[in-house]
Amino acid sequence: MSCLEEIRQRLASAGQTHVLQFWPELSEEERDAFLNELSQLDLAGLKAHCEGAARAAESSADRLDQHMQPVPPEFIGSVKKSDADSLTEWENEGLLQISQNHVGVLLLAGGQGTRLGVQYPKGMYKVGLPSGKTLYQIQAERIQQIQRVVDEKLGSKCTVPWYIMTSDFTLAPTKNFFKENNYFGLNPSNVIMFEQRMIPTVSFDGKLILQNKGKLAMAPDGNGGLYRAMVDNKVLEDMKRRGVEFLHVYCVDNILVKMADPVFIGFCVSKGADCGAKVVEKAYATEPVGVVCRVKGVPQVVEYSEILETTAQLCGPGGELVYSAGNICIHFFTRAFLEDVAENYESKLTPHVAKKKIPFVDEHGNLVKPTKPNGIKMEKFVFDVFPFSRNLVVFEVTREDEFSPLKNADGAATDSPTTARNSLLNQHCRWAAAAGATILDQQGNVLLNPASGITADKPPALFEISPLVSYFGEGLELLKGKTLQTPLVLEEEEAKVLQAQ
């Protein structure tokens, strides 16, 4: 039996022979590529995958309200509510772990940026900063700076390896981008890129979707594909070889992310946690973000769509929201926990349904770009492993300092290039005001000074501080008493000039 006939039979048993309807129209090269793609599918499990996706799309999520409890206070730390001594203790612990090369960071960068409207990896995006820096460059420079901070404070050269999980869509352009930019000053051997698995998309009636006449429409298996990808690409083995015990995981689109945050890492390590989640206080009761809580005593992220509005609006005795811990997809994991997940729990993760607008080829061979969701992507989420944690802790941070995601194209009310850019510039202005600087606009008018600070209704000053000058507002004593005219990017050279004045 030929390879084609064998695959045709297996497709038939799964009810998916329609994917070969354009076979006579394909060139030899296209046929070889298509056969190769089909042969790599789990055709034995294809029927269950497609039928399960269709069933899941029709069903509604179970309500979890009656089983929910907030995370107990003893498992929570907070930038705003914890005492200064504790914050210092946690920071010192984190710096110590980084100095001993025990900490790595892992970037989830497999998404396609559909809502942002670009055809390249989101990390390559420029939000319009005065410096013109991309998200990748900002993050790379933050890694360099935290290594410098640790080296200066503890007197030991250290390395924070950067693991970057890409997808079939983002691997090649990301690799090329880093090479073209000389890895933004990082040692290439410490930037480890790997690819997550792709799975077929499915129509609402359980049929595989064709991207073109000789290719299936595939999609990454969600950021929860991390755990399988770490095994596939021997990432856990690399971590062990390097002595990395703790991993700081985050998403590519958060312009304010603190890379290898020593306070967060130190808090998790001090609490003996195997798993940690950064959260922000929900802006309002029905904000569409997941909530970190417990369900039947087990840690979990409950999506806003899975609880009733009355539950979301529950308040404590002080008027605070009971379920206020908004998930921002910044996590801490021990390597031991990740190894445990890979060995014992990864196969138990249940995919989630994501209804998407998926371009497809219709029965006449015409490419169609749908205007409303027409298919299903089955995704796993990085937080799906929380229920397997033996000691999960939560660390609350301030939204204005640590969370401003880039999701949508400009014109959207939230999570756009404009809101991300303004978040970063406002943060840098706060740092400058706290350090004692006065900042002027192009006409010489005072935009902010140490006395007035900044207010939310003012547009941000075009004043940007390079991560290579300050990781999180530290080391800016050189700005005290200085008057600075914008637009201004405080890079290392400019900082040296100011220092000498």
N, C-alpha and C positions, 0 to 999 in steps of 0.2 A: 504493500500500500504506500502511495506517495505521501510526502509530508502534507501536501495540500489536501488530499482526501482524508487523511487522519484528522487534520484540524477541522475540516468541514463536518466530519462526523461528530466531533466533540462540540462544535458550535451548535449542531443540530440538537444534541442531547440537552443543551442549555437553552434552546429556543432562540438562538442568536444568528442564524444563517444569513440574515439580511445584511450583515456587515460585508459579505462577499458579493453583493449584488452588482458592483461595478468592476469586478475582477477582469472581465474581458477587455475593459478599457484601459487597464494599467499597463505600463511598460514593464519590461523584464526587471529593470532596476527597482521600480516601484513595487512589483510583486515580491521580490526578494526582501525588501524592507518591511513590507506588510506581514509576510509570513514570519519573519523574525520577531516582529512585535507580538503577533498572535501566539507564537510558540512560547513566549515568555510569560503569558498570562496563566494564572491558575484556572485553567478551563474546567477542571473538576469542580472547583468551588464557585464557578461563575454563575450558575443557575441560582444558587443560594444568595450570592451577593446581589444580583439584580432583583430577585423577588423580595429580598429583605429590604433593599433600598426603597422599592415601590411601597411596601407595607409601611415602612417607617415614615414615609412622606405623607401617608394618609392618616396616620395616628397622631394624637396630640400628646404632649408631654404630661406625665403624671404630676399632679399637684403634691408638693412636698411639705406644705405649710404645717400640718399637724405633727410632723416629725422633726422640725427644725429647732435648733437652739443656737444662740450666739456662742462664739468661741469664748471660753472662760478667761477672765482677766489675767490669770497667772501665765497664760500662754501668749500674751500680747505685750509688745513694746511699742513705744511711740516717740517720734521726734519731738512732738509738742507736749506730751503728758508725762514722759519719763523724766526723772531728775537728772541734773547735769552730771553728777558723779557716775551714774549708770551709763549715760551716753558716752562719757569719756572712757570708761572701762571697756565698753563694747568696741569702741573705735580702736583702742590700743590692742585688744585681742585680735581684731581684724587685721590691723597693720602687721602684727606679729605673724599671723598665718600667711599673709602675702609675702612677707620677708623670707619665709621658709619655703617658698615656691609651692605652697599647698593649695593655692587658689587659681582657678581658671574661669574664664567667662565664655558663655556659649550664646551665640546669636541665632535667633530663629529668622531665617531670611529666604524662605521658600515660596512666599506668596507672590502673586502676579501684579498686584497694585491696580486691579481693575477699576476700583472706585476713584483712584487718583488720576486715572486716565493716561498712564504712560506705558510705553512698550518696553521698558527696561527695569531692572531690579530697583526696588524702592530705595535701597541704600545709596544708589548713585544720584538720587534726586537732590537738587539745590532748592532750598525754600526761599531764596532771595536775600540771604544775609549779606552784609557789606563785604565780607571776605569771599563770598562765592563758594564757601565750603559745602561739600555734600555731607549727608548723614554718616557715610562710611568714614570720611576724613575726621569728622568731629569725634566719632567713637574711637578711632585709632589713636588720636592725640590724647584722649582721656586715659587710654591704657598707658601710653608713654608717661603721662604726668603722674598717675598713681604709682607707677614704678619709681619715678624720681622722688616723690614724696616719701615713700617707704625707704628708699636708699638714703635720703638725707636724714630722716628721723632715726633710723635704726642702724645705719652704717653698713648695710649689706646689699650687694647687687642681687636683684631678684627679677624673675620673669613671670608675667601673667600670660599664659598661652590663650590665644583667641580661637575658639572653635566656631566655625560658621556653617550652619546647616542650610544648604541650598536645595533647589529642586531642579528638575530637568530644564525648566524655563530659565533659571537664574544662575546655574553653575558656571557655564562658559563665560557669559558677560561679566560676572563677578570676578572670576579669575583674571580675565583680561584687564579689567579695570584696576585691580590691585597691582598687577604687573606694570601697567602703564604709569602708575603713580608711585612706583617703587615702594609699595606696601606702606606708604605714608610714614616712612621712617622706622617701621617695625622690622624685626628680623623675619624674613619669609618663612623660616623653619618653625616659627612660633605662631603662624597663621595657618590653621588647619581647616581646609574646606572639605565638606563631604555632602553627599546627596541623599535626600530622603526618597522613599519609594513613591511611585506614581500608580494610581489606580483608575480604572475606567469610570467615566461618568455614565449615568443611566437616565433614560427618559422616565416620565411619571408612570408609564405603563410597563416599566421594567426592561426596556430595550437599550442595548449599548448604543451610544451616540457616535456617529462618524464625524470627525473633524474635516476630512476631505475624502475623496473616493478610495484612498488607500491608507487611511490612518484613523485610528480611534481617537476620540476626544478624551484625553487623560487629564488628571488633576493630582496635585500633591495630596498625600493622605493626612493633611492637617499638621499643625505644630506638634500634636501628640504622636506624629510619626517619628518624633525624635528618638524614642526608645528603641524601636526596631532599627532605625538608621545608625544608631550608635553601635549596635551589634554588627550590622552589615559591614560597616566601615572601620571596625576595630578601634573606635574612639575610646571606649573604656580601657582597652589595653594601652593606648597611648597615654591616657591620664595616669594609669598605674606606673608606666615607665617613667613619667616625668615627676611622679610623687604628688600629683594633684589629688587632694582629698575632698575638696569642696568646689562646687560649681555654681556660678552665678549666671542664671539663664534669663534672657530678656528678648523682646521683639525689636525688630529693626526700626520701627517707625516712631519710637519715642525719642524726641529730640533732646529731652532733659535727662535721659538715663545716666545714672552714676555707675560707671563701669567698675566692677569689683568693689562695690561700696563697702568700705571697711566697717562702718557702723552696723550695717545689716548683717554682714558676714559674722562679725564679732558677736552680735546678739544671738544669732542662730547657734554658733559654736558654744557660747556660754550656757545656753539653755539645753545643750545636748540634743539639738533637733536633728532629725534626718531629712527634714523637708521644711521650707519656709516660704511665706508669701508676703510680698509687699502689698499694702493696700492704701487707698486714699479714702477719706470720709466722703460718702456719697453727697453730691451737690444738692440733691433733693430726693425725696422718698422714692419716686418712680423713675429715677435716672436709669436708663437702659444699660446697666452694667451688671455683671455677675457679682454675687456676694459670697465671701468666704465665711463659712459657718460650719455647724455640725448637723448631720442628719442621722437620727437614731444613734447619736453619740460618735459618729464617724466623720472626720473632716471632709469637706466637699465644697466645690464652688457651685452654687445654685444660680442658674440663669434667671434674669428678671422675668422672663416669660413663663417660668415654672412656678411662680408664687402669685397669690392673689394681691390685689392692691391694698387690701386691708392689712395683710401681713407686712407688706413693704412699709406701710405708714405707722406700724407699731412704735410707740415711744416708751422710753424708760422713765423713771421718777423725775429725772432732771430735764425731761423734754427732748432728750437725745434719741435718735433713731436706734432701735434695737438691732436692726440689720443694716449697719452703716459701712461695713468693711468692703469697699468696692475693689474688685480684683483688677490689677493693672498689668498682669502677665510679667511680673518680675519675681523670679523664684530662686530659692537656694536648695541645693540637693547635696547630700554626701555621696561620694563615689560608691560607698557600700550600699546605700539605698538604691542607686541606679543599677548596680549589679544585681541586687535582689529583684528589682522590677524586671530586668531583662531575663532573668532566669525563671522567675515564678509567676509574674503578673502580666506581662505585656500581651500575652495571648488572650487575657480576660478583659481587655479594654474594649468597650462597646462603641462603635463608630456613631457619630452624630449626623443627622441629616442637614445638609445646607442646600436650599433651593436657589439655583443660580441661573443667570442668562448665559447659555452655552452656545456659541456659534456652531452650526451643524450643516451637513449636506442633506438636502431633502431627497425624496424618492426619484426626482428627476435629475439629480446631480448638481443642483444649484446651491450655492453657499447662502445660508440664511443667518442674519444677525438678529436674534430675537429682541424684542423690546420689553418682554416680561419673562420671569423665570420659566424655563422649559425643561429643566432637568435637575438632577440630584448629584451633588458631590458628597461622598461619605467621608467625613473627617473625624480624626481623633484630636483631642485637645491636650495640651501639655499638662493641665491640672487634673486630668482623668486619673492620675496615679495617687492623688491625695488620700483616697480612702485606704490605701495600702500603707500609709505612713504610720509609724509607731509613736512619733512625737512631732507633730506639725505645730509650728509657731507662726504668729502673724506680727508684722511690723508696719505700723502706720506712719506714713510720711505725708508731707504737705504737697498738694496738687501743684501749686504754683512753682515749687522747686524741683519736682521730680516726675511730673507726668503731663505731657502734652503730645498726644499721638498725631500722626499724619495719616489720615484715612481717605479724605475726600479732596476733590479738586477745588480750586478757589471758586468762591461763590457760595459754598456751603456755609452754614452758620457756625459749625464747629469742626474741629479736627482737620483743618485745611492748611495749606502752606502759609497763609497769612497768620493764622492763630498759632502755628508752631513757631514761626519766625518771631512774632511778638512775644511769645512766652520766653524765648531765649534772651531776646534783647532786654526785656523787662527784668529778668533775673540778673543780667550783667549790670544793669543800672542800679538795682538794689545793692549789689555787691560794691559798686563804686561809691554810692552814697554812704554805705556803712563804713567804707574805708576813709571817708573824709574828702571826697572829690566833689568839685562843682563842674557840671557839664552844660555846655552851651550849644545852641543850634547854629546853623550856618550863618545866621544874621547876628550872632552874638548875644541872643537872648538866653537867659538862664532857664534850662530845662529841669534841672534838679540840683539840689545841694544837700549837704549833710543835715541841714535843719528841716527842710521841707520833704526830703525823700521824693518818692514818686507816688502818683495816684492812678487808680485804675482807669479814670476817664481821659487821661492824657495819652496821646500816641507815644509809643516807645522811642527813645532817642536812638539814633543810628550809632550805637556804641557797643562794640563787640569785644569780648575778651577771649583770646585764644586759650583752649584747654592747656596748651603748653606753658601758659603763664600762671593759670590757676585752675585747679581741679574742681573746687567747690567753694570759691570765694576766699580761700586762704592766700597768704603771701601778697596781699595787695596794699601793704603799708606804704609802698612807693607812691600811691595815689593821694595820700593825705596832704591836704592843702593845695592840691594841684587844680588848675582850671583847664578843662579839656574841651576843644571845639570838635563838634561832630560834622560829618561822619568820620568815625575813627575806629580802626581795628587795632586793638592792643596785642600785637604779636610780640615775640620775644625781643626783637631788635628795638621796637618802640619802648618796651618795658625797660630795657637797659638804658635807653636815653633818658627816660623819666627818672630812673634810679640815680643817674649821675647828676641830675639838676639840683 
